[in-house]
């Protein structure tokens, strides 16, 4: 995109310095050469010269920004990359001018006063919002222009920082554990700054460090690189990067990007709003009829659909019952225990009482430990004071109800701006089998009685028949799964593993026999009950999830939504459309259903192509002067 600058790794920048400083891309070391116009875009006669011109310097900056990677990776030749960049710059300018023209003519769109028709800032908010006075004054909402400035400064500071010589030893702890899976779509809020922090970041400007510091040395290296490649322009004075053309055009580029993103959001919201709640219900009814036809005609279709069901693609027609979902929290065997079980197989038949009793004795020494230490060391959202995970890394709305990390942690470095705190893991608790059962009973069921292991069945070590569903049951089970389960397949499931009411017609089981038998036993127990069942893999803590009942059907959209939670759904749908980006429950069925039905990305891509096709091949609106950058092309 035109004039877009992104952070570049120091090693790559060193390559650039070598490339451009010697016999590289730039062949004429003069500022006037860099100021040559390579293309003009004027979709209207009144587009000013400053708006319409794309200069050779912009081509070089984009080559450094992203084009160089195509050449280094052998994906494109240098000539192909340069042609691609020119087309990208022309296309982006056409889109920008088209957006400004459209918004300027829209009487309902609020413009920012003080700017002309072809100034990007006219279409972005300018004023920040504050609360409090004096030292207590806090920025509560950053303007769109300042948000763009923050992003530009963040990128530039990152670019400069990439020149800092890396220390040999890391500040934080190294991680001996296998990297732990994270909840689906979890994003790290710890790295996000508040609007007030962003406002203060802008006030600080470029972070150059004190004279002689490693930050200042990095800055000087960066300036040398930019000078070598003639990117600073003739306004650069007193070694102050903020006076350079490079700096000004980077800020300008991010402001342009802000408008592109704003318009994209506006356009996509408009396309979603074209689908009414009534039409949404009609689409749902079509899905219901399709499921009804498919399941009534073939029961295997139903079981297959149950296996692949998700929160956004659930079963809404159920002609057959007896199926269930169970959560599986596996505490797996270690290498020594696995060898002992294999030895046992040479002495007894695996279906014998002796084998199962011997395996139970081996598994008595099994232990469970919290596997989320990698989350802490990776800088994911974590509250050190409470020793708990926050944001998307917990399933509980109330932090007090979430499951604490079972270990001790030392904070080595406090959070600094967008850089998360750094920690050392000092110890991790290992629970013996009985203690782990007590831990589960206390956390999920608020039960602190002594446990009584089963003595009648060597395969079932323990069972607890719950009297009703405890508060936050499903959320707490998922907390425990991510903390302890050694079965990777048990994480990020819809409702757990699907269990059929009986084996397949040929008598085969999908799961190990002990697991399948335990699951069918669990089906007959109370809601939210659980079993601890032994297999060769270890102990499976099998938690009741849900039973699929026969003839439990949701013929219309509102009946299905009411089964999740009751609301005035037409009003909720309107609220969702009006607050799409900030809507809290983005994982809800309604939100996902709209995403599935309205392919806004395809619509917007076509809108961009329409803009480009309207003007790109009209010689009166777009002119490309290939002779001005011919010296960059290989012969």
C-alpha positions in Angstrom: 0.0 0.0 0.0 1.1 3.5 -0.6 3.7 4.8 1.8 3.1 2.1 4.3 6.0 1.4 6.7 6.1 -1.6 9.0 8.6 -2.9 11.5 11.6 -4.7 9.9 13.9 -7.2 11.6 17.4 -5.9 12.2 19.0 -8.7 10.2 16.9 -7.8 7.2 17.8 -4.1 7.6 21.5 -5.1 7.6 20.9 -6.8 4.2 19.1 -3.7 2.9 22.0 -1.5 4.0 24.4 -3.7 2.0 22.1 -3.9 -1.0 21.3 -0.2 -1.3 24.7 1.1 -0.1 26.6 -0.7 -2.8 25.4 -1.8 -6.2 21.8 -2.2 -5.1 18.4 -0.9 -6.0 19.2 2.9 -5.8 21.5 4.0 -8.6 21.3 7.8 -8.3 22.1 9.2 -4.9 20.2 12.5 -5.2 17.2 13.7 -3.3 15.6 15.1 -6.5 15.7 11.7 -8.0 13.7 10.3 -5.0 11.2 13.1 -5.4 10.4 12.2 -9.0 6.7 11.4 -9.8 6.2 7.8 -10.9 2.4 8.0 -11.1 -0.5 10.4 -10.7 -4.1 9.6 -9.7 -6.9 12.1 -10.1 -10.4 10.7 -10.1 -11.7 14.3 -10.2 -10.4 17.5 -11.6 -10.2 19.2 -8.2 -7.9 16.6 -6.7 -4.8 18.7 -5.6 -1.3 17.9 -6.9 -0.1 17.0 -3.4 -2.9 14.4 -3.2 -2.4 12.9 -6.7 1.3 12.3 -6.9 3.1 9.0 -6.1 6.8 9.6 -5.9 9.8 7.4 -6.4 10.6 7.6 -2.7 7.2 5.9 -2.0 8.2 3.0 -4.3 11.6 2.6 -2.5 9.9 2.7 0.9 7.4 0.0 0.0 10.2 -2.1 -1.5 11.9 -1.9 1.9 8.7 -2.4 3.7 7.5 -5.6 2.1 8.6 -6.0 -1.6 12.2 -7.1 -0.7 10.8 -10.3 0.9 9.4 -11.6 -2.4 12.8 -11.3 -4.0 14.8 -12.8 -1.1 12.3 -15.8 -0.9 12.5 -16.3 -4.7 8.8 -15.7 -5.2 9.2 -12.9 -7.6 11.9 -11.1 -9.6 12.8 -7.6 -8.7 11.0 -6.3 -11.8 7.9 -8.2 -10.9 8.0 -6.8 -7.3 8.4 -3.2 -8.6 5.5 -3.6 -11.0 3.4 -5.0 -8.2 4.2 -2.2 -5.8 3.3 0.5 -8.4 0.0 -1.2 -9.0 -0.7 -1.5 -5.3 0.1 2.2 -4.8 -2.1 3.3 -7.7 -4.9 1.0 -6.6 -4.7 2.2 -3.0 -4.8 5.9 -4.0 -7.8 5.2 -6.3 -9.6 3.6 -3.3 -8.7 6.4 -1.0 -9.9 9.1 -3.3 -13.1 7.2 -4.1 -13.8 6.8 -0.4 -13.3 10.5 0.2 -15.5 11.4 -2.7 -18.3 9.1 -1.5 -18.2 10.2 2.1 -18.0 13.9 1.2 -21.3 13.5 -0.7 -22.9 11.5 2.1 -25.0 14.1 4.0 -25.5 11.7 6.9 -21.7 11.1 7.4 -20.3 13.5 10.0 -17.1 15.2 8.7 -14.3 16.7 10.7 -14.3 20.5 10.1 -11.2 22.4 9.2 -10.1 20.1 6.4 -10.7 20.1 2.7 -12.5 17.5 0.6 -9.4 15.7 -0.4 -7.7 15.6 3.1 -8.0 12.3 4.8 -8.4 13.9 8.3 -11.7 15.3 7.2 -13.3 11.9 7.5 -11.7 10.8 10.9 -12.5 12.0 14.4 -10.0 14.5 15.7 -10.9 15.3 19.3 -9.9 13.0 22.2 -12.2 12.6 25.2 -11.0 13.1 28.7 -12.3 12.7 32.3 -10.9 14.4 35.5 -8.7 17.4 35.9 -5.0 18.1 36.5 -3.0 15.0 37.5 -6.2 13.0 37.5 -7.0 13.8 33.9 -7.4 10.6 31.9 -8.0 10.0 28.2 -11.1 7.8 27.9 -11.4 7.8 24.1 -8.6 8.4 21.6 -9.6 10.1 18.4 -9.2 8.1 15.1 -6.4 10.5 14.1 -4.5 10.0 17.3 -5.1 6.3 17.2 -3.4 6.3 13.7 -0.5 8.4 15.1 -0.1 5.9 18.0 0.1 3.0 15.5 2.7 4.9 13.4 4.9 5.8 16.4 4.6 2.2 17.7 5.8 0.9 14.3 8.6 3.4 14.1 9.8 2.8 17.6 9.7 -1.0 16.9 11.8 -0.4 13.7 14.4 1.6 15.7 14.3 -1.0 18.5 15.1 -3.8 16.0 18.6 -2.3 15.8 19.3 -2.9 19.5 21.9 -5.6 20.0 20.2 -8.5 21.7 21.3 -9.7 25.1 22.7 -13.2 25.3 20.6 -14.3 28.3 16.8 -13.8 28.4 15.4 -11.8 31.3 12.6 -14.3 32.0 12.6 -18.0 32.8 13.2 -20.6 30.1 10.4 -23.0 29.6 11.0 -26.7 30.2 7.4 -27.7 29.5 5.7 -28.5 26.1 3.8 -25.4 24.9 0.3 -25.6 26.2 -2.7 -25.1 23.8 -4.8 -22.0 24.4 -8.5 -21.5 24.1 -9.8 -21.0 20.6 -9.4 -17.4 19.3 -7.8 -16.3 22.6 -6.1 -12.9 22.2 -3.6 -11.3 24.5 -5.1 -8.2 26.1 -2.0 -7.7 28.3 -0.2 -6.3 25.2 -3.0 -3.8 24.5 -2.6 -0.3 25.9 -5.5 1.7 27.3 -6.5 4.9 25.4 -4.9 6.9 28.1 -1.6 4.9 27.8 -1.7 5.4 24.1 -2.3 9.1 24.5 0.8 9.4 26.8 2.8 7.2 24.4 2.1 9.8 21.6 3.2 12.6 23.9 6.5 10.9 24.4 7.0 10.5 20.7 10.1 8.7 19.4 11.8 6.7 22.2 15.4 7.4 21.6 17.0 6.8 25.0 19.8 8.7 26.7 23.0 9.6 24.9 25.3 6.5 24.9 22.4 4.1 25.7 21.8 1.0 23.6 18.5 2.7 22.5 20.3 5.8 21.2 23.0 3.6 19.5 20.2 1.7 17.7 18.6 5.1 16.7 21.9 6.2 15.2 22.2 3.0 13.2 18.7 3.4 11.9 19.4 7.0 10.8 22.5 5.9 9.0 20.5 3.3 7.2 17.8 5.8 6.2 20.4 8.3 5.0 22.3 5.7 3.0 19.0 5.0 1.2 18.0 8.7 0.7 14.8 8.3 2.7 15.0 11.2 5.1 14.4 14.0 2.6 15.8 17.6 2.6 13.8 18.6 5.7 15.9 16.4 8.0 17.9 18.5 10.5 19.8 18.2 13.7 19.7 14.4 13.6 16.0 14.6 14.5 14.1 11.9 12.7 10.8 13.7 13.4 11.9 16.4 11.0 12.3 13.9 8.1 10.1 13.2 5.1 10.2 9.5 6.1 8.7 10.3 9.5 6.0 12.6 8.1 5.0 10.2 5.4 4.8 7.3 7.8 2.4 9.3 10.0 0.4 10.2 6.9 0.4 6.6 5.7 -1.1 5.3 9.0 -3.8 8.1 8.9 -4.7 6.9 5.4 -4.8 3.3 6.7 -7.2 4.5 9.4 -9.6 5.8 6.8 -9.4 2.6 4.8 -10.2 0.6 7.9 -13.0 2.9 8.9 -14.7 2.8 5.6 -14.3 -1.0 5.4 -16.0 -1.3 8.8 -18.8 1.1 7.7 -19.3 -0.8 4.5 -19.4 -4.3 6.1 -21.8 -3.0 8.8 -24.1 -1.8 6.0 -24.0 -5.2 4.2 -24.9 -7.0 7.5 -27.8 -4.6 8.1 -29.3 -5.6 4.8 -30.2 -9.0 6.3 -33.2 -8.5 8.6 -34.0 -10.6 11.6 -37.0 -12.1 9.7 -34.7 -13.1 6.8 -32.3 -14.5 9.3 -35.1 -16.7 10.6 -35.9 -17.8 7.0 -32.3 -18.9 6.5 -32.4 -20.8 9.7 -35.7 -22.6 8.7 -33.9 -23.7 5.5 -31.1 -25.3 7.6 -33.7 -26.9 9.8 -35.5 -28.5 6.9 -32.2 -29.7 5.4 -31.2 -31.4 8.7 -34.7 -32.9 9.0 -34.6 -34.4 5.5 -31.0 -35.7 5.9 -31.5 -37.2 9.4 -34.9 -38.8 8.7 -33.6 -40.5 5.6 -30.4 -41.9 7.1 -29.6 -42.3 10.8 -25.8 -42.4 10.1 -26.1 -38.8 8.8 -27.3 -37.9 12.2 -24.4 -39.5 14.1 -21.9 -38.0 11.6 -23.4 -34.5 12.2 -23.3 -35.0 15.9 -19.6 -35.7 15.7 -18.8 -32.6 13.7 -21.3 -30.2 15.5 -20.0 -26.9 16.8 -21.4 -24.0 18.6 -21.9 -22.2 15.3 -23.2 -25.3 13.5 -25.3 -27.2 16.1 -27.8 -30.0 15.8 -31.3 -28.3 15.6 -33.3 -31.3 14.6 -33.0 -34.5 16.7 -35.0 -37.6 15.6 -32.9 -40.0 17.7 -32.0 -40.1 21.3 -29.5 -41.9 23.5 -26.4 -40.1 22.4 -24.3 -38.0 24.8 -21.3 -35.9 25.1 -18.7 -36.3 27.9 -15.7 -34.2 28.8 -12.5 -36.2 29.2 -9.8 -35.0 31.5 -6.9 -37.5 31.1 -4.2 -37.8 33.7 -1.8 -39.7 31.5 0.8 -42.3 32.6 4.5 -41.5 32.6 7.1 -43.5 30.9 7.8 -45.7 33.9 4.1 -46.5 34.5 3.6 -47.2 30.8 6.5 -49.8 30.8 5.0 -51.4 33.9 1.6 -51.8 32.2 3.3 -53.3 29.1 5.1 -55.8 31.3 1.7 -56.7 32.9 0.4 -57.5 29.5 3.0 -60.3 29.2 1.7 -61.9 32.4 -2.1 -61.7 32.1 -4.8 -61.3 29.5 -5.9 -57.7 29.2 -9.6 -58.6 30.0 -8.7 -60.6 33.1 -9.4 -59.4 36.7 -5.7 -59.9 37.5 -4.6 -57.5 34.7 -7.1 -54.8 35.7 -6.3 -55.1 39.4 -2.6 -54.9 38.6 -3.0 -51.9 36.3 -5.1 -50.1 39.0 -2.2 -50.6 41.5 0.3 -49.2 39.0 -2.0 -46.2 38.3 -2.2 -45.4 42.0 1.1 -43.5 41.7 -0.2 -41.3 38.9 0.1 -37.5 39.5 -1.5 -34.4 38.0 0.2 -31.0 37.6 -0.8 -27.7 36.1 0.3 -27.5 32.5 -0.3 -23.8 32.0 3.2 -22.5 33.0 3.9 -21.8 29.3 1.0 -19.3 29.3 2.8 -17.3 32.0 6.2 -17.5 30.4 4.7 -16.5 27.0 3.3 -13.3 28.4 -0.4 -14.3 28.2 -3.0 -12.5 30.3 -2.1 -13.3 33.9 -2.9 -11.6 37.3 0.3 -12.1 39.4 -1.3 -10.9 42.6 -4.1 -13.5 42.4 -2.1 -16.1 40.5 -4.9 -16.4 37.9 -5.3 -16.1 34.2 -7.5 -13.3 32.8 -9.2 -12.2 29.6 -9.6 -15.0 27.0 -7.4 -17.4 29.1 -10.2 -18.1 31.6 -13.7 -19.3 30.9 -15.3 -17.5 33.9 -16.7 -14.0 33.8 -15.8 -13.5 37.5 -12.1 -13.8 38.1 -12.8 -15.0 41.7 -14.4 -18.1 40.2 -11.5 -19.0 37.9 -9.0 -21.7 38.7 -5.7 -20.4 40.0 -2.3 -21.6 38.6 -1.2 -24.4 40.9 2.4 -23.3 41.4 4.6 -20.5 42.7 5.8 -17.7 40.4 8.3 -14.8 40.8 7.8 -11.6 38.9 11.1 -10.6 37.3 10.0 -7.6 35.4 6.8 -5.5 35.7 4.6 -4.8 32.6 6.0 -1.8 30.6 3.5 -0.3 28.2 2.6 -2.9 25.7 5.3 -5.2 26.9 4.0 -7.9 29.3 5.6 -8.6 32.6 8.2 -11.4 32.8 8.1 -14.2 35.3 10.0 -17.2 36.6 8.2 -20.5 37.5 9.6 -21.6 40.9 7.5 -24.7 41.5 4.4 -26.5 40.3 2.2 -28.6 42.6 1.9 -32.3 41.8 -1.3 -33.9 43.0 -1.6 -37.5 43.9 -4.7 -39.3 42.6 -6.8 -38.9 45.7 -5.7 -35.3 46.3 -6.6 -34.5 42.8 -10.1 -35.9 43.2 -10.5 -33.8 46.3 -9.2 -30.7 44.4 -11.9 -31.3 41.7 -14.7 -31.9 44.3 -13.8 -28.7 46.1 -13.5 -26.5 43.0 -16.4 -27.7 41.0 -18.8 -29.1 43.5 -17.9 -27.2 46.7 -17.5 -30.5 48.4 -14.7 -31.1 50.9 -15.6 -34.6 52.3 -13.1 -37.4 52.2 -13.4 -39.5 49.0 -14.3 -43.2 48.9 -12.7 -45.0 46.0 -14.8 -47.7 44.4 -13.9 -51.3 45.4 -16.4 -53.2 43.3 -15.0 -52.4 39.8 -11.2 -52.2 39.2 -11.9 -50.1 36.1 -13.9 -47.4 37.9 -11.7 -45.8 40.6 -14.2 -43.2 41.8 -17.6 -41.9 40.9 -19.6 -38.9 42.1 -23.3 -38.5 41.4 -24.1 -34.9 41.5 -27.4 -33.6 42.7 -28.1 -30.9 40.1 -25.7 -28.8 38.2 -23.3 -26.6 40.2 -22.8 -22.9 39.2 -20.5 -22.4 36.2 -20.2 -26.1 35.8 -19.1 -26.2 32.1 -16.8 -23.2 32.5 -15.1 -24.8 35.5 -14.6 -28.1 33.7 -12.9 -26.3 30.8 -10.7 -24.5 33.3 -9.6 -27.9 34.7 -9.2 -29.4 31.2 -6.7 -26.7 30.1 -4.9 -26.9 33.4 -4.4 -30.7 33.7 -5.6 -32.8 30.8 -2.8 -34.6 28.9 -5.3 -35.5 26.1 -4.8 -32.7 23.5 -8.0 -33.8 21.8 -10.0 -32.9 25.0 -9.3 -29.2 24.6 -11.3 -26.7 22.6 -14.1 -29.2 21.9 -17.8 -28.3 21.4 -19.2 -30.3 24.3 -16.7 -33.0 24.7 -16.5 -36.4 23.1 -19.6 -37.9 21.4 -20.7 -41.2 22.9 -23.2 -43.5 21.0 -25.7 -45.5 23.0 -24.3 -48.8 21.7 -21.3 -50.1 19.7 -21.3 -50.1 15.9 -23.3 -52.9 14.1 -20.1 -55.0 13.8 -19.5 -54.6 17.6 -16.5 -52.3 17.3 -16.1 -49.3 19.6 -14.8 -45.8 18.7 -13.0 -45.6 22.1 -11.3 -48.1 24.4 -13.8 -50.4 26.0 -13.3 -49.1 29.5 -13.9 -45.6 28.3 -17.0 -46.5 26.3 -18.5 -48.5 29.2 -17.7 -45.6 31.6 -19.3 -43.1 29.3 -22.5 -45.2 29.0 -22.6 -45.6 32.8 -22.2 -41.8 33.1 -25.2 -41.2 30.9 -27.4 -42.8 33.5 -26.0 -40.8 36.3 -27.2 -37.4 37.3 -26.5 -34.1 35.4 -22.9 -32.9 36.1 -21.8 -36.2 37.6 -18.4 -37.7 36.9 -16.4 -40.9 36.9 -12.7 -41.7 37.2 -12.0 -44.6 34.8 -8.8 -46.5 34.2 -7.4 -47.4 30.8 -3.8 -48.2 29.6 -3.4 -44.4 29.0 -4.0 -43.4 32.6 -7.1 -42.2 34.5 -9.9 -40.5 32.6 -11.9 -38.0 34.6 -15.1 -38.3 32.6 -17.6 -35.5 33.3 -21.2 -35.5 32.2 -21.7 -32.9 29.5 -25.1 -33.2 27.8 -27.6 -35.9 26.6 -29.0 -35.6 23.1 -32.7 -36.3 23.4 -35.0 -37.6 20.7 -37.6 -35.3 19.2 -36.0 -32.3 20.9 -36.3 -30.0 17.9 -36.0 -26.2 17.3 -38.1 -25.4 14.3 -37.5 -21.7 14.4 -34.5 -19.5 15.2 -36.0 -17.9 18.3 -36.8 -21.3 19.9 -33.2 -22.3 19.5 -31.8 -19.1 20.8 -34.2 -19.3 23.8 -32.7 -22.7 24.6 -29.4 -21.0 25.1 -30.7 -18.0 27.0 -33.9 -16.0 26.8 -34.0 -12.5 25.3 -35.9 -10.2 23.0 -34.0 -11.5 20.0 -35.0 -9.0 17.4 -33.8 -6.2 19.7 -30.7 -8.2 20.5 -30.0 -8.6 16.8 -30.3 -4.8 16.2 -27.9 -4.2 19.1 -25.5 -6.7 17.7 -25.5 -5.0 14.3 -25.0 -1.5 15.8 -22.1 -2.7 17.9 -20.6 -5.4 15.7 -16.9 -4.9 16.5 -17.5 -4.3 20.2 -20.3 -6.9 20.7 -19.4 -8.9 23.8 -20.5 -12.4 22.8 -18.7 -12.9 19.5 -18.8 -16.7 20.1 -22.6 -16.8 20.3 -24.7 -18.7 17.8 -26.4 -15.6 16.5 -23.1 -13.7 15.9 -21.6 -16.8 14.1 -24.7 -17.4 12.1 -24.6 -13.9 10.7 -20.9 -14.2 9.9 -21.7 -17.4 8.0 -24.6 -16.0 6.0 -23.1 -12.6 5.1 -19.7 -13.0 3.5 -18.7 -9.3 4.1 -15.1 -9.9 3.0 -16.2 -10.9 -0.5 -18.6 -8.0 -0.7 -15.9 -5.5 0.3 -13.2 -7.0 -2.0 -15.6 -6.5 -4.9 -16.3 -3.0 -3.8 -12.6 -2.2 -3.9 -12.3 -3.8 -7.4 -15.2 -1.7 -8.6 -13.4 1.5 -7.4 -10.2 0.4 -9.2 -11.8 -0.8 -12.4 -13.7 2.5 -12.7 -10.5 4.6 -12.9 -7.4 2.5 -13.3 -7.5 2.1 -17.1 -8.7 5.7 -17.9 -5.7 7.7 -19.1 -7.3 10.9 -17.9 -7.5 9.7 -14.3 -4.4 7.5 -13.9 -0.9 8.1 -15.4 2.1 5.9 -14.7 5.5 7.2 -15.7 7.6 4.0 -15.9 10.6 5.9 -17.3 11.1 7.6 -13.9 11.8 4.2 -12.2 13.4 2.4 -15.2 16.8 2.6 -13.5 15.4 0.3 -10.7 14.5 -2.4 -13.3 17.0 -5.1 -14.3 17.6 -5.2 -18.0 
